[in-house]
Amino acid sequence: MKWYKKVLSQYADFKGRARRKEFWMFVLFNFIFACIAAVIDNILGLTYSETGTGPIYGIYALAVLIPGLAVSVRRLHDIGKSGWWLLITLIPIIGGIWLFILYLKDSEAGSNKWGPNPKESRDSINDIGV
């Protein structure tokens, strides 16, 4: 949960690097909260027939859109790629698969042009789960 809060605290920070754990923990909690929002929409009968979701889910999705993009860009920076690599998803099928593979790659060793390796930093957030 601390990783999720860390991403939200860096709301629109597209600079720096995000390690794999930070990215995937955000993805996990984002999925959980999105499912909860969709269930609440269904329980309250607020779903739209076309999408199966409702306004609570929509508000949540809009609220985490920018932090999600920011952590994705920082994740790409961590492996030494520009944030513009997100546009690879515009290539049907292959683009999404390639981006997924990039997200799975380990951090680039040492510092790169986007900053020091977050794995080498010894602040408290990096000690989670150790």
C-alpha positions in Angstrom: 0.0 0.0 0.0 2.9 2.3 0.7 4.0 1.9 -2.9 0.6 3.0 -4.1 0.7 6.0 -1.8 4.2 6.9 -3.1 2.9 7.0 -6.7 0.0 9.1 -5.7 2.3 11.5 -3.8 4.3 11.9 -7.0 1.0 12.7 -8.8 2.4 14.3 -12.0 6.2 13.7 -11.6 7.4 12.5 -14.9 11.1 12.9 -13.9 13.2 10.3 -12.2 13.0 6.5 -12.1 10.5 4.0 -10.7 11.7 0.5 -9.9 9.7 -2.6 -10.9 8.3 -3.2 -7.5 6.9 0.4 -7.3 5.3 0.0 -10.7 3.8 -3.4 -10.2 2.5 -2.7 -6.7 0.8 0.4 -8.1 -0.7 -1.8 -10.9 -1.9 -4.4 -8.3 -3.6 -1.9 -6.0 -5.0 0.1 -8.9 -6.6 -3.1 -10.2 -8.1 -3.9 -6.8 -9.5 -0.4 -6.2 -10.9 -0.3 -9.8 -12.7 -3.6 -9.2 -14.1 -2.3 -5.9 -15.3 0.9 -7.6 -17.0 -1.2 -10.3 -18.7 -3.5 -7.7 -20.0 -0.4 -5.9 -21.4 0.9 -9.1 -23.1 -2.4 -9.7 -24.5 -2.7 -6.2 -25.9 0.8 -6.4 -27.3 0.2 -9.9 -25.3 3.0 -11.4 -23.8 1.1 -14.3 -24.0 2.1 -17.9 -25.3 -0.6 -20.2 -22.6 -0.1 -22.8 -19.6 -0.4 -20.5 -20.8 -2.2 -17.4 -19.2 0.4 -15.2 -20.6 3.6 -13.7 -19.7 7.0 -12.4 -17.7 5.9 -9.3 -15.4 3.8 -11.5 -15.2 6.7 -14.0 -14.2 9.2 -11.3 -11.6 6.8 -9.9 -10.2 6.1 -13.4 -9.8 9.8 -14.1 -8.2 10.4 -10.7 -5.4 7.8 -11.3 -4.9 8.5 -15.0 -2.1 11.0 -14.6 -0.3 9.1 -11.7 -0.5 6.0 -13.8 1.1 7.7 -16.8 3.7 9.2 -14.6 4.8 5.9 -13.0 4.8 4.3 -16.4 7.1 7.0 -17.7 9.4 6.7 -14.7 9.4 2.9 -15.1 10.6 3.3 -18.7 13.2 5.8 -17.5 14.5 3.1 -15.0 15.3 0.8 -17.9 17.0 3.6 -19.9 14.1 4.3 -22.3 12.3 7.6 -22.9 8.7 8.1 -21.8 7.8 8.4 -25.5 8.1 4.6 -25.7 4.5 4.5 -24.3 3.4 5.4 -27.8 4.5 1.9 -28.9 1.1 0.7 -27.8 -0.3 2.4 -30.9 1.0 -0.5 -32.8 -1.7 -3.1 -32.7 -1.1 -6.2 -30.6 2.8 -6.2 -30.8 3.1 -2.7 -29.2 1.3 -3.7 -26.1 3.3 -7.0 -25.8 6.5 -5.1 -26.3 5.6 -2.5 -23.6 4.7 -5.3 -21.2 8.1 -6.9 -21.8 9.8 -3.5 -21.2 7.9 -3.2 -17.9 9.3 -6.6 -16.8 12.9 -5.7 -17.4 15.3 -5.1 -14.5 16.6 -1.6 -13.7 19.5 -0.2 -15.6 22.6 -0.5 -13.4 23.9 2.7 -11.9 22.8 6.1 -12.8 21.4 7.1 -16.1 20.3 10.4 -17.6 17.0 10.3 -15.5 18.7 9.9 -12.2 20.3 7.4 -9.8 19.1 3.8 -9.7 16.3 3.6 -7.1 17.4 0.1 -6.0 20.7 1.6 -4.8 19.0 4.2 -2.7 18.5 3.2 0.9 15.5 5.3 1.9 12.7 3.8 3.9 10.3 3.2 1.0 12.9 1.0 -0.7 13.1 -1.2 2.5 9.5 -2.3 2.2 9.3 -6.1 2.1 13.0 -6.6 2.8 
